[in-house]
Amino acid sequence: MKRILIVLFAFSLSGCALFDAYFMAKYDTTEYALVNEIKTKAQIAEENCGNHLLVVTQVNELYIKSLEFKNFTMHIPRNKDANNMSTKLLTLTKDTRDYFNKAEKISPIFCKTKLQQVINSADTIQHVLGSKPR
Amino acid sequence: MTPELLNSYIIEYNKALEQGQISKEEYVELLKGINIMEGIADDAEGLALKEQLNVIINAAISAASLMA
């Protein structure tokens, strides 16, 4: 039933949407590896929430990796969706970095929850990038 | 991101604020984060739909070329 609905939806779409879907950017190993690295780095940083100095360093690295991810997705043709997501992930990691750098004291719950936001977002992106056509 | 999930995050943050586990500034920062997460989830949904369409189009092309 779900498949029929998708097919009906596909036929009701404009030619432009079909063109976009057919010629979309294919799966890219580097793109996938970069978002995987961001997620892993955030998971490691979350484990170190008790050590302020260490977590600040790791959050800075997280921002640099996100910038690299955004820059990588930028000029790949028909890759607007991945670029939009990488830009938003960069904003999330930049906000995190800025807050962690300016705050004198960070509560452990905030540290874990904020890094969870980065982990969840990176996981969402990783899931769709991994499902791109080969 | 489903409204239920969004709601559960907000309840969790409200609880942490009420219990004094996080400061007001941290609470605001977390809400800002939710907003970005929601945007990422929306973009991911759009891309997932395109991926499904891509599979369908390719299957239709394969079927058509088999019949030809």
N, CA and C atoms of all chains as a GROMACS GRO file, in nm:
protein
  606
    1MET      N    1   0.083  -0.121   0.000
    1MET     CA    2   0.000   0.000   0.000
    1MET      C    3   0.087   0.126   0.000
    2LYS      N    4   0.192   0.122   0.085
    2LYS     CA    5   0.281   0.237   0.098
    2LYS      C    6   0.350   0.263  -0.037
    3ARG      N    7   0.391   0.152  -0.103
    3ARG     CA    8   0.460   0.162  -0.232
    3ARG      C    9   0.369   0.225  -0.338
    4ILE      N   10   0.242   0.184  -0.336
    4ILE     CA   11   0.145   0.239  -0.433
    4ILE      C   12   0.131   0.390  -0.411
    5LEU      N   13   0.124   0.426  -0.285
    5LEU     CA   14   0.109   0.569  -0.252
    5LEU      C   15   0.231   0.647  -0.301
    6ILE      N   16   0.350   0.588  -0.283
    6ILE     CA   17   0.473   0.656  -0.328
    6ILE      C   18   0.472   0.671  -0.480
    7VAL      N   19   0.430   0.564  -0.550
    7VAL     CA   20   0.423   0.569  -0.697
    7VAL      C   21   0.324   0.676  -0.743
    8LEU      N   22   0.207   0.678  -0.679
    8LEU     CA   23   0.106   0.779  -0.713
    8LEU      C   24   0.159   0.919  -0.690
    9PHE      N   25   0.232   0.932  -0.578
    9PHE     CA   26   0.292   1.061  -0.544
    9PHE      C   27   0.395   1.100  -0.650
   10ALA      N   28   0.474   1.001  -0.692
   10ALA     CA   29   0.578   1.027  -0.793
   10ALA      C   30   0.517   1.078  -0.923
   11PHE      N   31   0.404   1.017  -0.963
   11PHE     CA   32   0.341   1.060  -1.088
   11PHE      C   33   0.275   1.197  -1.077
   12SER      N   34   0.240   1.234  -0.955
   12SER     CA   35   0.176   1.364  -0.937
   12SER      C   36   0.279   1.477  -0.927
   13LEU      N   37   0.407   1.440  -0.915
   13LEU     CA   38   0.512   1.542  -0.902
   13LEU      C   39   0.542   1.609  -1.036
   14SER      N   40   0.599   1.727  -1.027
   14SER     CA   41   0.637   1.796  -1.149
   14SER      C   42   0.760   1.728  -1.209
   15GLY      N   43   0.783   1.754  -1.336
   15GLY     CA   44   0.899   1.697  -1.403
   15GLY      C   45   1.028   1.741  -1.338
   16CYS      N   46   1.027   1.861  -1.281
   16CYS     CA   47   1.146   1.916  -1.219
   16CYS      C   48   1.187   1.833  -1.096
   17ALA      N   49   1.087   1.794  -1.017
   17ALA     CA   50   1.116   1.714  -0.897
   17ALA      C   51   1.170   1.577  -0.936
   18LEU      N   52   1.113   1.520  -1.044
   18LEU     CA   53   1.160   1.390  -1.092
   18LEU      C   54   1.303   1.402  -1.145
   19PHE      N   55   1.329   1.510  -1.215
   19PHE     CA   56   1.464   1.536  -1.269
   19PHE      C   57   1.564   1.544  -1.154
   20ASP      N   58   1.526   1.621  -1.050
   20ASP     CA   59   1.611   1.638  -0.931
   20ASP      C   60   1.641   1.505  -0.865
   21ALA      N   61   1.536   1.423  -0.854
   21ALA     CA   62   1.552   1.294  -0.786
   21ALA      C   63   1.638   1.199  -0.867
   22TYR      N   64   1.619   1.201  -1.001
   22TYR     CA   65   1.693   1.109  -1.087
   22TYR      C   66   1.842   1.145  -1.092
   23PHE      N   67   1.870   1.277  -1.098
   23PHE     CA   68   2.010   1.319  -1.112
   23PHE      C   69   2.073   1.362  -0.980
   24MET      N   70   2.014   1.324  -0.870
   24MET     CA   71   2.070   1.365  -0.739
   24MET      C   72   2.213   1.312  -0.720
   25ALA      N   73   2.291   1.382  -0.634
   25ALA     CA   74   2.429   1.339  -0.609
   25ALA      C   75   2.429   1.198  -0.549
   26LYS      N   76   2.523   1.117  -0.595
   26LYS     CA   77   2.531   0.978  -0.550
   26LYS      C   78   2.603   0.970  -0.414
   27TYR      N   79   2.600   0.851  -0.358
   27TYR     CA   80   2.668   0.824  -0.230
   27TYR      C   81   2.816   0.861  -0.242
   28ASP      N   82   2.865   0.931  -0.141
   28ASP     CA   83   3.004   0.973  -0.140
   28ASP      C   84   3.071   0.924  -0.012
   29THR      N   85   3.173   0.842  -0.026
   29THR     CA   86   3.240   0.782   0.090
   29THR      C   87   3.298   0.888   0.184
   30THR      N   88   3.359   0.991   0.127
   30THR     CA   89   3.423   1.094   0.210
   30THR      C   90   3.317   1.172   0.290
   31GLU      N   91   3.209   1.205   0.223
   31GLU     CA   92   3.099   1.278   0.287
   31GLU      C   93   3.048   1.197   0.407
   32TYR      N   94   3.028   1.066   0.383
   32TYR     CA   95   2.978   0.977   0.488
   32TYR      C   96   3.080   0.966   0.601
   33ALA      N   97   3.209   0.955   0.565
   33ALA     CA   98   3.314   0.941   0.666
   33ALA      C   99   3.324   1.066   0.753
   34LEU      N  100   3.305   1.184   0.690
   34LEU     CA  101   3.316   1.309   0.766
   34LEU      C  102   3.205   1.320   0.871
   35VAL      N  103   3.082   1.287   0.833
   35VAL     CA  104   2.973   1.298   0.930
   35VAL      C  105   2.986   1.190   1.038
   36ASN      N  106   3.040   1.078   0.999
   36ASN     CA  107   3.065   0.971   1.098
   36ASN      C  108   3.169   1.016   1.200
   37GLU      N  109   3.270   1.089   1.151
   37GLU     CA  110   3.376   1.138   1.239
   37GLU      C  111   3.320   1.243   1.338
   38ILE      N  112   3.230   1.328   1.287
   38ILE     CA  113   3.169   1.430   1.373
   38ILE      C  114   3.089   1.362   1.484
   39LYS      N  115   3.011   1.261   1.446
   39LYS     CA  116   2.930   1.190   1.546
   39LYS      C  117   3.020   1.123   1.650
   40THR      N  118   3.124   1.057   1.604
   40THR     CA  119   3.215   0.986   1.695
   40THR      C  120   3.286   1.083   1.789
   41LYS      N  121   3.332   1.196   1.734
   41LYS     CA  122   3.401   1.296   1.817
   41LYS      C  123   3.306   1.351   1.925
   42ALA      N  124   3.180   1.372   1.887
   42ALA     CA  125   3.081   1.422   1.983
   42ALA      C  126   3.055   1.318   2.092
   43GLN      N  127   3.054   1.191   2.054
   43GLN     CA  128   3.033   1.084   2.152
   43GLN      C  129   3.149   1.078   2.251
   44ILE      N  130   3.270   1.096   2.200
   44ILE     CA  131   3.389   1.094   2.287
   44ILE      C  132   3.388   1.215   2.381
   45ALA      N  133   3.352   1.332   2.325
   45ALA     CA  134   3.345   1.454   2.407
   45ALA      C  135   3.242   1.437   2.518
   46GLU      N  136   3.131   1.373   2.486
   46GLU     CA  137   3.024   1.352   2.586
   46GLU      C  138   3.074   1.270   2.705
   47GLU      N  139   3.161   1.176   2.675
   47GLU     CA  140   3.217   1.092   2.782
   47GLU      C  141   3.309   1.174   2.874
   48ASN      N  142   3.361   1.285   2.821
   48ASN     CA  143   3.456   1.366   2.899
   48ASN      C  144   3.394   1.492   2.959
   49CYS      N  145   3.262   1.493   2.977
   49CYS     CA  146   3.194   1.611   3.029
   49CYS      C  147   3.246   1.653   3.168
   50GLY      N  148   3.304   1.560   3.241
   50GLY     CA  149   3.355   1.592   3.375
   50GLY      C  150   3.484   1.673   3.370
   51ASN      N  151   3.552   1.675   3.257
   51ASN     CA  152   3.680   1.745   3.243
   51ASN      C  153   3.661   1.867   3.152
   52HIS      N  154   3.643   1.983   3.213
   52HIS     CA  155   3.609   2.105   3.139
   52HIS      C  156   3.710   2.139   3.029
   53LEU      N  157   3.838   2.134   3.066
   53LEU     CA  158   3.944   2.171   2.972
   53LEU      C  159   3.946   2.078   2.850
   54LEU      N  160   3.933   1.949   2.878
   54LEU     CA  161   3.936   1.849   2.771
   54LEU      C  162   3.814   1.862   2.679
   55VAL      N  163   3.698   1.882   2.742
   55VAL     CA  164   3.575   1.891   2.662
   55VAL      C  165   3.576   2.017   2.573
   56VAL      N  166   3.632   2.126   2.624
   56VAL     CA  167   3.641   2.249   2.543
   56VAL      C  168   3.730   2.224   2.420
   57THR      N  169   3.842   2.155   2.442
   57THR     CA  170   3.932   2.123   2.330
   57THR      C  171   3.859   2.036   2.227
   58GLN      N  172   3.786   1.937   2.276
   58GLN     CA  173   3.717   1.845   2.185
   58GLN      C  174   3.602   1.913   2.110
   59VAL      N  175   3.536   2.007   2.177
   59VAL     CA  176   3.427   2.081   2.112
   59VAL      C  177   3.485   2.172   2.000
   60ASN      N  178   3.605   2.225   2.024
   60ASN     CA  179   3.672   2.305   1.920
   60ASN      C  180   3.704   2.218   1.799
   61GLU      N  181   3.750   2.096   1.824
   61GLU     CA  182   3.782   2.002   1.714
   61GLU      C  183   3.654   1.965   1.637
   62LEU      N  184   3.547   1.954   1.713
   62LEU     CA  185   3.416   1.919   1.654
   62LEU      C  186   3.373   2.027   1.554
   63TYR      N  187   3.396   2.151   1.591
   63TYR     CA  188   3.362   2.264   1.504
   63TYR      C  189   3.446   2.261   1.378
   64ILE      N  190   3.576   2.235   1.394
   64ILE     CA  191   3.666   2.232   1.277
   64ILE      C  192   3.623   2.121   1.179
   65LYS      N  193   3.588   2.005   1.234
   65LYS     CA  194   3.545   1.892   1.151
   65LYS      C  195   3.414   1.924   1.080
   66SER      N  196   3.324   1.995   1.148
   66SER     CA  197   3.196   2.032   1.087
   66SER      C  198   3.218   2.133   0.974
   67LEU      N  199   3.314   2.221   0.993
   67LEU     CA  200   3.347   2.319   0.889
   67LEU      C  201   3.402   2.245   0.766
   68GLU      N  202   3.485   2.145   0.791
   68GLU     CA  203   3.541   2.064   0.683
   68GLU      C  204   3.428   1.991   0.609
   69PHE      N  205   3.331   1.940   0.684
   69PHE     CA  206   3.217   1.869   0.625
   69PHE      C  207   3.136   1.964   0.536
   70LYS      N  208   3.110   2.083   0.588
   70LYS     CA  209   3.032   2.182   0.512
   70LYS      C  210   3.107   2.222   0.384
   71ASN      N  211   3.236   2.246   0.398
   71ASN     CA  212   3.316   2.284   0.281
   71ASN      C  213   3.321   2.172   0.177
   72PHE      N  214   3.323   2.048   0.225
   72PHE     CA  215   3.330   1.935   0.134
   72PHE      C  216   3.202   1.921   0.051
   73THR      N  217   3.086   1.938   0.116
   73THR     CA  218   2.957   1.917   0.048
   73THR      C  219   2.923   2.031  -0.050
   74MET      N  220   2.988   2.146  -0.025
   74MET     CA  221   2.954   2.271  -0.092
   74MET      C  222   2.946   2.270  -0.245
   75HIS      N  223   3.050   2.221  -0.312
   75HIS     CA  224   3.055   2.234  -0.458
   75HIS      C  225   3.028   2.105  -0.533
   76ILE      N  226   2.971   2.008  -0.466
   76ILE     CA  227   2.933   1.884  -0.536
   76ILE      C  228   2.801   1.913  -0.607
   77PRO      N  229   2.795   1.890  -0.741
   77PRO     CA  230   2.670   1.921  -0.813
   77PRO      C  231   2.551   1.842  -0.761
   78ARG      N  232   2.435   1.904  -0.758
   78ARG     CA  233   2.307   1.845  -0.713
   78ARG      C  234   2.316   1.787  -0.573
   79ASN      N  235   2.383   1.860  -0.487
   79ASN     CA  236   2.403   1.813  -0.349
   79ASN      C  237   2.352   1.916  -0.249
   80LYS      N  238   2.250   1.993  -0.289
   80LYS     CA  239   2.200   2.103  -0.207
   80LYS      C  240   2.150   2.056  -0.070
   81ASP      N  241   2.081   1.941  -0.070
   81ASP     CA  242   2.024   1.892   0.057
   81ASP      C  243   2.134   1.862   0.159
   82ALA      N  244   2.238   1.793   0.113
   82ALA     CA  245   2.349   1.759   0.203
   82ALA      C  246   2.419   1.887   0.250
   83ASN      N  247   2.432   1.984   0.158
   83ASN     CA  248   2.496   2.109   0.194
   83ASN      C  249   2.413   2.188   0.297
   84ASN      N  250   2.280   2.186   0.280
   84ASN     CA  251   2.193   2.254   0.378
   84ASN      C  252   2.208   2.192   0.517
   85MET      N  253   2.212   2.058   0.520
   85MET     CA  254   2.224   1.989   0.649
   85MET      C  255   2.360   2.016   0.713
   86SER      N  256   2.465   2.015   0.630
   86SER     CA  257   2.600   2.038   0.685
   86SER      C  258   2.613   2.180   0.738
   87THR      N  259   2.544   2.275   0.672
   87THR     CA  260   2.549   2.415   0.718
   87THR      C  261   2.480   2.427   0.855
   88LYS      N  262   2.368   2.357   0.870
   88LYS     CA  263   2.296   2.362   0.998
   88LYS      C  264   2.376   2.292   1.108
   89LEU      N  265   2.442   2.182   1.073
   89LEU     CA  266   2.524   2.112   1.172
   89LEU      C  267   2.642   2.200   1.215
   90LEU      N  268   2.693   2.277   1.118
   90LEU     CA  269   2.802   2.370   1.150
   90LEU      C  270   2.753   2.476   1.250
   91THR      N  271   2.633   2.528   1.227
   91THR     CA  272   2.577   2.628   1.319
   91THR      C  273   2.563   2.569   1.459
   92LEU      N  274   2.516   2.444   1.465
   92LEU     CA  275   2.498   2.378   1.594
   92LEU      C  276   2.632   2.361   1.667
   93THR      N  277   2.734   2.318   1.594
   93THR     CA  278   2.866   2.299   1.658
   93THR      C  279   2.933   2.433   1.690
   94LYS      N  280   2.904   2.535   1.608
   94LYS     CA  281   2.963   2.668   1.635
   94LYS      C  282   2.903   2.726   1.762
   95ASP      N  283   2.769   2.715   1.774
   95ASP     CA  284   2.700   2.763   1.895
   95ASP      C  285   2.755   2.691   2.018
   96THR      N  286   2.774   2.559   2.004
   96THR     CA  287   2.825   2.477   2.115
   96THR      C  288   2.966   2.524   2.152
   97ARG      N  289   3.051   2.539   2.051
   97ARG     CA  290   3.189   2.583   2.075
   97ARG      C  291   3.192   2.720   2.144
   98ASP      N  292   3.112   2.814   2.089
   98ASP     CA  293   3.111   2.950   2.145
   98ASP      C  294   3.067   2.948   2.291
   99TYR      N  295   2.962   2.870   2.320
   99TYR     CA  296   2.911   2.868   2.458
   99TYR      C  297   3.012   2.804   2.553
  100PHE      N  298   3.070   2.693   2.510
  100PHE     CA  299   3.166   2.622   2.596
  100PHE      C  300   3.290   2.708   2.620
  101ASN      N  301   3.329   2.788   2.521
  101ASN     CA  302   3.448   2.871   2.536
  101ASN      C  303   3.426   2.992   2.627
  102LYS      N  304   3.303   3.047   2.621
  102LYS     CA  305   3.279   3.169   2.700
  102LYS      C  306   3.237   3.139   2.844
  103ALA      N  307   3.170   3.025   2.866
  103ALA     CA  308   3.118   2.994   3.000
  103ALA      C  309   3.231   2.953   3.096
  104GLU      N  310   3.223   3.009   3.218
  104GLU     CA  311   3.325   2.973   3.318
  104GLU      C  312   3.293   2.836   3.376
  105LYS      N  313   3.162   2.810   3.390
  105LYS     CA  314   3.120   2.682   3.448
  105LYS      C  315   3.008   2.623   3.362
  106ILE      N  316   3.020   2.496   3.335
  106ILE     CA  317   2.917   2.428   3.254
  106ILE      C  318   2.863   2.312   3.336
  107SER      N  319   2.731   2.307   3.348
  107SER     CA  320   2.673   2.196   3.426
  107SER      C  321   2.684   2.066   3.347
  108PRO      N  322   2.708   1.955   3.416
  108PRO     CA  323   2.726   1.826   3.346
  108PRO      C  324   2.605   1.787   3.261
  109ILE      N  325   2.484   1.818   3.311
  109ILE     CA  326   2.362   1.783   3.235
  109ILE      C  327   2.359   1.861   3.103
  110PHE      N  328   2.392   1.991   3.110
  110PHE     CA  329   2.393   2.073   2.989
  110PHE      C  330   2.496   2.018   2.890
  111CYS      N  331   2.614   1.989   2.941
  111CYS     CA  332   2.723   1.938   2.856
  111CYS      C  333   2.677   1.813   2.781
  112LYS      N  334   2.621   1.719   2.855
  112LYS     CA  335   2.576   1.593   2.792
  112LYS      C  336   2.461   1.616   2.694
  113THR      N  337   2.364   1.699   2.736
  113THR     CA  338   2.247   1.722   2.650
  113THR      C  339   2.285   1.795   2.521
  114LYS      N  340   2.372   1.895   2.534
  114LYS     CA  341   2.413   1.972   2.414
  114LYS      C  342   2.488   1.881   2.317
  115LEU      N  343   2.576   1.798   2.371
  115LEU     CA  344   2.650   1.708   2.283
  115LEU      C  345   2.559   1.600   2.224
  116GLN      N  346   2.455   1.564   2.300
  116GLN     CA  347   2.355   1.470   2.247
  116GLN      C  348   2.285   1.528   2.125
  117GLN      N  349   2.261   1.659   2.129
  117GLN     CA  350   2.198   1.726   2.014
  117GLN      C  351   2.286   1.712   1.890
  118VAL      N  352   2.417   1.728   1.910
  118VAL     CA  353   2.510   1.714   1.797
  118VAL      C  354   2.511   1.569   1.748
  119ILE      N  355   2.516   1.475   1.845
  119ILE     CA  356   2.518   1.332   1.809
  119ILE      C  357   2.392   1.293   1.732
  120ASN      N  358   2.276   1.333   1.782
  120ASN     CA  359   2.149   1.298   1.716
  120ASN      C  360   2.140   1.358   1.576
  121SER      N  361   2.183   1.485   1.563
  121SER     CA  362   2.176   1.550   1.432
  121SER      C  363   2.272   1.485   1.334
  122ALA      N  364   2.394   1.454   1.380
  122ALA     CA  365   2.492   1.388   1.293
  122ALA      C  366   2.440   1.250   1.253
  123ASP      N  367   2.373   1.183   1.345
  123ASP     CA  368   2.317   1.050   1.316
  123ASP      C  369   2.206   1.058   1.210
  124THR      N  370   2.122   1.160   1.222
  124THR     CA  371   2.015   1.181   1.123
  124THR      C  372   2.075   1.201   0.984
  125ILE      N  373   2.180   1.284   0.978
  125ILE     CA  374   2.245   1.313   0.850
  125ILE      C  375   2.312   1.186   0.796
  126GLN      N  376   2.381   1.116   0.885
  126GLN     CA  377   2.453   0.995   0.844
  126GLN      C  378   2.356   0.893   0.782
  127HIS      N  379   2.240   0.882   0.844
  127HIS     CA  380   2.139   0.787   0.797
  127HIS      C  381   2.097   0.816   0.652
  128VAL      N  382   2.067   0.943   0.622
  128VAL     CA  383   2.023   0.974   0.484
  128VAL      C  384   2.138   0.973   0.385
  129LEU      N  385   2.258   1.012   0.430
  129LEU     CA  386   2.372   1.010   0.336
  129LEU      C  387   2.407   0.866   0.300
  130GLY      N  388   2.391   0.776   0.397
  130GLY     CA  389   2.420   0.635   0.373
  130GLY      C  390   2.319   0.570   0.280
  131SER      N  391   2.202   0.630   0.267
  131SER     CA  392   2.096   0.572   0.181
  131SER      C  393   2.096   0.633   0.041
  132LYS      N  394   2.191   0.721   0.013
  132LYS     CA  395   2.197   0.781  -0.122
  132LYS      C  396   2.222   0.671  -0.225
  133PRO      N  397   2.172   0.691  -0.347
  133PRO     CA  398   2.192   0.587  -0.449
  133PRO      C  399   2.341   0.564  -0.481
  134ARG      N  400   2.376   0.437  -0.505
  134ARG     CA  401   2.516   0.403  -0.539
  134ARG      C  402   2.539   0.423  -0.688
  135MET      N  403   1.155   1.529   1.256
  135MET     CA  404   1.135   1.514   1.400
  135MET      C  405   0.985   1.520   1.432
  136THR      N  406   0.936   1.420   1.502
  136THR     CA  407   0.793   1.417   1.531
  136THR      C  408   0.760   1.518   1.642
  137PRO      N  409   0.634   1.568   1.645
  137PRO     CA  410   0.597   1.662   1.751
  137PRO      C  411   0.612   1.600   1.890
  138GLU      N  412   0.591   1.467   1.897
  138GLU     CA  413   0.604   1.396   2.026
  138GLU      C  414   0.748   1.401   2.076
  139LEU      N  415   0.840   1.379   1.983
  139LEU     CA  416   0.983   1.380   2.020
  139LEU      C  417   1.025   1.520   2.064
  140LEU      N  418   0.978   1.618   1.986
  140LEU     CA  419   1.007   1.758   2.016
  140LEU      C  420   0.956   1.794   2.156
  141ASN      N  421   0.834   1.749   2.183
  141ASN     CA  422   0.772   1.775   2.312
  141ASN      C  423   0.850   1.709   2.426
  142SER      N  424   0.897   1.585   2.400
  142SER     CA  425   0.971   1.514   2.505
  142SER      C  426   1.103   1.584   2.538
  143TYR      N  427   1.167   1.643   2.435
  143TYR     CA  428   1.290   1.720   2.459
  143TYR      C  429   1.260   1.840   2.548
  144ILE      N  430   1.153   1.913   2.512
  144ILE     CA  431   1.120   2.035   2.587
  144ILE      C  432   1.085   2.001   2.732
  145ILE      N  433   1.010   1.892   2.752
  145ILE     CA  434   0.975   1.850   2.888
  145ILE      C  435   1.103   1.818   2.968
  146GLU      N  436   1.195   1.748   2.901
  146GLU     CA  437   1.323   1.711   2.966
  146GLU      C  438   1.403   1.835   3.007
  147TYR      N  439   1.408   1.935   2.917
  147TYR     CA  440   1.483   2.058   2.947
  147TYR      C  441   1.414   2.140   3.056
  148ASN      N  442   1.279   2.144   3.050
  148ASN     CA  443   1.204   2.219   3.152
  148ASN      C  444   1.230   2.159   3.290
  149LYS      N  445   1.230   2.025   3.294
  149LYS     CA  446   1.252   1.953   3.420
  149LYS      C  447   1.392   1.984   3.475
  150ALA      N  448   1.491   1.982   3.386
  150ALA     CA  449   1.629   2.009   3.428
  150ALA      C  450   1.642   2.152   3.482
  151LEU      N  451   1.569   2.246   3.418
  151LEU     CA  452   1.573   2.386   3.463
  151LEU      C  453   1.505   2.401   3.599
  152GLU      N  454   1.389   2.338   3.613
  152GLU     CA  455   1.314   2.346   3.740
  152GLU      C  456   1.394   2.287   3.856
  153GLN      N  457   1.466   2.179   3.827
  153GLN     CA  458   1.544   2.113   3.932
  153GLN      C  459   1.679   2.178   3.956
  154GLY      N  460   1.707   2.284   3.881
  154GLY     CA  461   1.832   2.359   3.900
  154GLY      C  462   1.954   2.286   3.847
  155GLN      N  463   1.930   2.190   3.757
  155GLN     CA  464   2.044   2.114   3.701
  155GLN      C  465   2.113   2.192   3.590
  156ILE      N  466   2.038   2.286   3.529
  156ILE     CA  467   2.097   2.372   3.426
  156ILE      C  468   2.056   2.518   3.455
  157SER      N  469   2.138   2.612   3.406
  157SER     CA  470   2.107   2.755   3.427
  157SER      C  471   2.010   2.802   3.317
  158LYS      N  472   1.959   2.926   3.335
  158LYS     CA  473   1.868   2.983   3.235
  158LYS      C  474   1.936   2.998   3.099
  159GLU      N  475   2.063   3.041   3.103
  159GLU     CA  476   2.139   3.060   2.979
  159GLU      C  477   2.155   2.926   2.907
  160GLU      N  478   2.183   2.823   2.985
  160GLU     CA  479   2.200   2.689   2.926
  160GLU      C  480   2.068   2.639   2.868
  161TYR      N  481   1.958   2.671   2.935
  161TYR     CA  482   1.825   2.632   2.888
  161TYR      C  483   1.796   2.696   2.752
  162VAL      N  484   1.825   2.824   2.741
  162VAL     CA  485   1.803   2.897   2.615
  162VAL      C  486   1.890   2.836   2.504
  163GLU      N  487   2.013   2.804   2.540
  163GLU     CA  488   2.106   2.743   2.444
  163GLU      C  489   2.053   2.609   2.394
  164LEU      N  490   1.994   2.532   2.484
  164LEU     CA  491   1.938   2.402   2.444
  164LEU      C  492   1.818   2.419   2.352
  165LEU      N  493   1.736   2.520   2.380
  165LEU     CA  494   1.619   2.546   2.293
  165LEU      C  495   1.664   2.588   2.153
  166LYS      N  496   1.771   2.667   2.148
  166LYS     CA  497   1.827   2.707   2.018
  166LYS      C  498   1.870   2.582   1.940
  167GLY      N  499   1.929   2.490   2.013
  167GLY     CA  500   1.977   2.365   1.953
  167GLY      C  501   1.863   2.282   1.896
  168ILE      N  502   1.751   2.278   1.968
  168ILE     CA  503   1.634   2.202   1.921
  168ILE      C  504   1.587   2.257   1.786
  169ASN      N  505   1.586   2.388   1.776
  169ASN     CA  506   1.543   2.454   1.653
  169ASN      C  507   1.629   2.410   1.534
  170ILE      N  508   1.759   2.403   1.557
  170ILE     CA  509   1.851   2.360   1.449
  170ILE      C  510   1.829   2.212   1.418
  171MET      N  511   1.812   2.132   1.523
  171MET     CA  512   1.789   1.987   1.504
  171MET      C  513   1.665   1.963   1.418
  172GLU      N  514   1.564   2.044   1.443
  172GLU     CA  515   1.438   2.031   1.368
  172GLU      C  516   1.461   2.061   1.219
  173GLY      N  517   1.540   2.165   1.193
  173GLY     CA  518   1.574   2.200   1.054
  173GLY      C  519   1.648   2.088   0.985
  174ILE      N  520   1.742   2.027   1.056
  174ILE     CA  521   1.820   1.916   0.999
  174ILE      C  522   1.727   1.798   0.970
  175ALA      N  523   1.636   1.770   1.063
  175ALA     CA  524   1.542   1.658   1.045
  175ALA      C  525   1.451   1.682   0.923
  176ASP      N  526   1.408   1.808   0.903
  176ASP     CA  527   1.325   1.842   0.786
  176ASP      C  528   1.400   1.820   0.656
  177ASP      N  529   1.526   1.868   0.652
  177ASP     CA  530   1.608   1.850   0.532
  177ASP      C  531   1.631   1.702   0.504
  178ALA      N  532   1.654   1.626   0.611
  178ALA     CA  533   1.679   1.482   0.597
  178ALA      C  534   1.555   1.411   0.540
  179GLU      N  535   1.438   1.454   0.583
  179GLU     CA  536   1.314   1.396   0.530
  179GLU      C  537   1.301   1.421   0.380
  180GLY      N  538   1.334   1.543   0.339
  180GLY     CA  539   1.328   1.580   0.197
  180GLY      C  540   1.424   1.496   0.114
  181LEU      N  541   1.545   1.478   0.168
  181LEU     CA  542   1.645   1.399   0.095
  181LEU      C  543   1.604   1.252   0.089
  182ALA      N  544   1.546   1.202   0.197
  182ALA     CA  545   1.501   1.062   0.201
  182ALA      C  546   1.392   1.038   0.096
  183LEU      N  547   1.306   1.136   0.079
  183LEU     CA  548   1.199   1.125  -0.021
  183LEU      C  549   1.258   1.119  -0.162
  184LYS      N  550   1.358   1.205  -0.186
  184LYS     CA  551   1.426   1.206  -0.316
  184LYS      C  552   1.492   1.071  -0.343
  185GLU      N  553   1.551   1.014  -0.238
  185GLU     CA  554   1.617   0.883  -0.253
  185GLU      C  555   1.516   0.774  -0.290
  186GLN      N  556   1.397   0.781  -0.229
  186GLN     CA  557   1.292   0.684  -0.261
  186GLN      C  558   1.247   0.700  -0.406
  187LEU      N  559   1.231   0.827  -0.446
  187LEU     CA  560   1.192   0.856  -0.584
  187LEU      C  561   1.296   0.805  -0.683
  188ASN      N  562   1.423   0.824  -0.648
  188ASN     CA  563   1.532   0.780  -0.733
  188ASN      C  564   1.525   0.629  -0.756
  189VAL      N  565   1.496   0.554  -0.648
  189VAL     CA  566   1.484   0.407  -0.659
  189VAL      C  567   1.369   0.371  -0.752
  190ILE      N  568   1.255   0.441  -0.734
  190ILE     CA  569   1.136   0.412  -0.815
  190ILE      C  570   1.163   0.442  -0.963
  191ILE      N  571   1.224   0.558  -0.989
  191ILE     CA  572   1.252   0.596  -1.129
  191ILE      C  573   1.345   0.493  -1.193
  192ASN      N  574   1.449   0.454  -1.119
  192ASN     CA  575   1.544   0.356  -1.175
  192ASN      C  576   1.477   0.222  -1.201
  193ALA      N  577   1.387   0.183  -1.110
  193ALA     CA  578   1.314   0.057  -1.128
  193ALA      C  579   1.225   0.065  -1.251
  194ALA      N  580   1.160   0.182  -1.270
  194ALA     CA  581   1.072   0.202  -1.386
  194ALA      C  582   1.151   0.198  -1.515
  195ILE      N  583   1.270   0.260  -1.514
  195ILE     CA  584   1.356   0.260  -1.633
  195ILE      C  585   1.403   0.117  -1.665
  196SER      N  586   1.440   0.044  -1.560
  196SER     CA  587   1.485  -0.096  -1.581
  196SER      C  588   1.372  -0.180  -1.640
  197ALA      N  589   1.251  -0.161  -1.586
  197ALA     CA  590   1.136  -0.238  -1.634
  197ALA      C  591   1.106  -0.203  -1.780
  198ALA      N  592   1.113  -0.074  -1.812
  198ALA     CA  593   1.085  -0.029  -1.949
  198ALA      C  594   1.189  -0.082  -2.046
  199SER      N  595   1.315  -0.085  -2.003
  199SER     CA  596   1.419  -0.133  -2.094
  199SER      C  597   1.410  -0.285  -2.113
  200LEU      N  598   1.356  -0.355  -2.014
  200LEU     CA  599   1.336  -0.500  -2.029
  200LEU      C  600   1.225  -0.530  -2.129
  201MET      N  601   1.122  -0.446  -2.128
  201MET     CA  602   1.008  -0.466  -2.217
  201MET      C  603   1.041  -0.429  -2.361
  202ALA      N  604   1.135  -0.335  -2.377
  202ALA     CA  605   1.169  -0.286  -2.512
  202ALA      C  606   1.248  -0.390  -2.592
   0.00000   0.00000   0.00000
